[in-house]
């Protein structure tokens, strides 16, 4: 199913429809402020396993991020973070960053793995954040890769629909996506180490 949602003013009925799919253990493809994401409710084990199958990865090896609607969710999943890091998050989020933290005990339970770290995203995209807000907890997410190394990421919702319609339950057309992923920043050692340069420019917030 492909539904159109406008990012400037997401239709509450359409958001409800997406949330219903997630609550039933469905998998969605949705827009972010970078590339389109493949996501499910983080509390649904079967849905997480399906995402791993689609991406062809083992759950214990997967580097998923948790999409949050704001910073209030973060403390549910990460070990306490210091004031300097928190200040940076407040400045940089919502934005095109994935921040990696030491995971607290909730994360391995959710992912049925021994993961010690977790990536947190608060995308600057109203659709993604509204979905999480209405769902009431984060969604587990991974980027949609394209098999063509030249484009690397799929950006056209129509083409994404063609490719994934039989694998997922719902695809949101939120306009063209970006083909540059988020900047990944490791905060597990207390300072900031850029693991992958992407769309976000960390220096602007330091």
C-alpha positions as CSV (number, residue, x, y, z in Angstrom):
1,X,0.0,0.0,0.0
2,X,1.4,3.4,-1.0
3,X,0.0,6.5,0.8
4,X,0.8,10.1,0.1
5,X,1.6,12.3,3.2
6,X,2.7,15.9,2.9
7,X,5.7,16.7,5.2
8,X,4.7,20.3,5.8
9,X,1.4,19.3,7.4
10,X,1.0,15.6,7.9
11,X,-2.6,14.4,7.7
12,X,-3.5,13.0,11.2
13,X,-5.8,10.3,9.6
14,X,-3.0,9.1,7.4
15,X,-0.6,9.1,10.4
16,X,-3.1,7.0,12.4
17,X,-3.3,4.6,9.5
18,X,0.5,4.2,9.5
19,X,0.5,3.7,13.3
20,X,-2.2,1.0,13.1
21,X,0.0,-0.9,10.6
22,X,3.0,-0.6,13.0
23,X,0.9,-1.7,16.0
24,X,-0.1,-4.9,14.2
25,X,3.5,-5.8,13.6
26,X,3.7,-4.3,10.1
27,X,6.8,-2.9,8.4
28,X,6.8,0.6,6.8
29,X,9.0,2.6,4.5
30,X,8.9,6.2,5.4
31,X,10.7,9.5,4.6
32,X,13.3,11.1,6.9
33,X,15.5,14.2,6.5
34,X,18.0,12.1,4.7
35,X,17.3,8.8,3.0
36,X,14.1,6.7,3.1
37,X,14.0,4.3,6.1
38,X,12.6,0.8,6.6
39,X,11.0,0.7,10.0
40,X,8.9,-1.1,12.6
41,X,7.7,-0.8,16.2
42,X,10.8,-1.5,18.4
43,X,8.7,-3.6,20.7
44,X,7.6,-6.1,18.1
45,X,10.2,-9.0,17.8
46,X,8.6,-10.6,14.7
47,X,8.7,-7.3,12.8
48,X,12.4,-6.8,13.7
49,X,13.1,-10.3,12.4
50,X,11.3,-9.5,9.1
51,X,13.4,-6.3,8.7
52,X,16.6,-8.4,9.2
53,X,15.3,-10.9,6.5
54,X,14.5,-8.1,4.0
55,X,18.0,-6.6,4.5
56,X,19.7,-10.0,4.6
57,X,21.4,-9.4,8.0
58,X,21.6,-11.3,11.3
59,X,19.8,-9.5,14.1
60,X,22.8,-9.7,16.4
61,X,25.0,-8.0,13.7
62,X,22.5,-5.4,12.7
63,X,23.2,-1.7,13.3
64,X,19.7,-0.3,13.6
65,X,18.8,3.1,14.9
66,X,15.9,4.1,17.1
67,X,13.9,7.0,15.6
68,X,12.6,9.2,18.4
69,X,10.3,12.2,18.2
70,X,12.4,14.3,20.6
71,X,15.0,13.9,23.3
72,X,12.6,12.8,26.0
73,X,12.8,9.2,24.6
74,X,16.5,8.9,24.7
75,X,17.0,8.2,28.4
76,X,14.8,5.1,28.1
77,X,17.5,3.4,26.0
78,X,20.9,4.9,26.7
79,X,23.1,5.0,29.8
80,X,23.3,8.5,31.4
81,X,24.9,11.1,29.1
82,X,26.9,14.1,30.3
83,X,25.8,17.7,30.1
84,X,28.2,18.6,27.2
85,X,26.8,15.8,25.0
86,X,23.2,16.7,26.0
87,X,23.8,20.3,25.0
88,X,25.1,19.3,21.6
89,X,22.0,17.0,21.1
90,X,19.7,19.9,21.9
91,X,21.4,22.1,19.3
92,X,21.8,19.4,16.6
93,X,18.4,17.7,16.8
94,X,16.1,17.4,15.0
95,X,18.6,17.0,12.3
96,X,20.5,14.6,9.9
97,X,22.6,12.8,12.6
98,X,22.7,9.4,14.2
99,X,24.3,9.6,17.6
100,X,25.7,6.3,19.0
101,X,25.5,5.8,22.8
102,X,26.1,3.1,25.3
103,X,22.9,1.1,25.5
104,X,21.1,0.5,28.8
105,X,19.5,-2.8,29.7
106,X,16.3,-2.1,27.7
107,X,18.0,-2.4,24.3
108,X,19.2,-6.1,24.3
109,X,15.8,-7.1,25.5
110,X,14.2,-5.3,22.6
111,X,16.6,-6.6,20.0
112,X,17.3,-10.0,21.5
113,X,21.0,-9.5,21.0
114,X,23.9,-8.5,23.3
115,X,24.1,-5.0,21.8
116,X,26.1,-2.7,23.9
117,X,25.4,0.4,21.8
118,X,22.4,2.0,20.2
119,X,22.1,4.7,17.5
120,X,19.5,7.4,18.2
121,X,17.9,9.6,15.5
122,X,15.5,12.5,15.7
123,X,15.0,13.4,12.1
124,X,14.0,16.8,10.9
125,X,11.0,15.4,9.1
126,X,7.5,16.0,10.4
127,X,6.1,12.7,9.1
128,X,8.7,10.5,10.8
129,X,8.3,12.4,14.1
130,X,4.5,12.4,14.1
131,X,4.4,8.7,13.5
132,X,6.6,8.1,16.6
133,X,4.6,10.6,18.7
134,X,1.3,8.9,17.9
135,X,2.8,5.4,18.3
136,X,4.1,6.3,21.7
137,X,7.5,4.7,21.4
138,X,10.4,4.9,18.9
139,X,10.6,2.9,15.7
140,X,13.5,0.7,14.8
141,X,15.0,1.8,11.5
142,X,17.5,1.1,8.8
143,X,18.1,2.9,5.5
144,X,16.9,1.6,2.2
145,X,19.9,0.6,0.2
146,X,19.7,0.3,-3.6
147,X,21.4,-2.6,-5.4
148,X,22.9,-0.1,-7.8
149,X,26.1,1.2,-6.2
150,X,25.9,4.4,-8.2
151,X,22.7,5.6,-6.7
152,X,23.3,3.6,-3.5
153,X,20.0,4.9,-1.9
154,X,16.5,4.9,-3.5
155,X,15.0,8.4,-3.6
156,X,11.8,8.1,-5.7
157,X,8.8,6.8,-3.6
158,X,7.2,5.3,-6.8
159,X,10.3,3.3,-7.5
160,X,10.7,2.3,-3.9
161,X,7.1,1.1,-4.0
162,X,7.7,-1.0,-7.1
163,X,10.7,-2.6,-5.5
164,X,9.4,-3.2,-2.0
165,X,5.6,-3.5,-2.3
166,X,5.6,-7.3,-1.8
167,X,8.0,-7.1,1.1
168,X,6.5,-4.4,3.4
169,X,3.0,-3.5,4.5
170,X,2.9,0.2,3.8
171,X,5.0,2.8,1.9
172,X,4.7,6.5,2.6
173,X,5.2,8.9,-0.4
174,X,6.5,11.9,1.4
175,X,8.2,13.4,-1.7
176,X,11.7,12.7,-3.1
177,X,14.2,11.5,-0.5
178,X,17.8,12.5,-0.2
179,X,20.6,10.1,-1.3
180,X,23.0,11.3,1.4
181,X,22.7,9.4,4.7
182,X,22.9,10.9,8.2
183,X,26.3,11.7,9.8
184,X,27.1,9.1,12.4
185,X,28.7,10.3,15.6
186,X,30.0,8.0,18.3
187,X,29.4,9.4,21.8
188,X,30.3,6.2,23.7
189,X,33.6,7.5,25.0
190,X,32.2,10.9,26.2
191,X,33.5,12.9,23.3
192,X,32.4,13.0,19.7
193,X,33.9,10.8,17.0
194,X,32.6,11.0,13.5
195,X,32.3,7.5,12.1
196,X,30.6,8.4,8.8
197,X,30.4,11.8,7.2
198,X,26.9,12.4,5.9
199,X,24.5,15.2,5.5
200,X,24.9,16.7,9.0
201,X,27.9,19.0,9.7
202,X,28.8,18.5,13.3
203,X,31.2,21.5,13.5
204,X,28.2,23.8,13.1
205,X,27.0,22.8,16.6
206,X,30.2,22.4,18.6
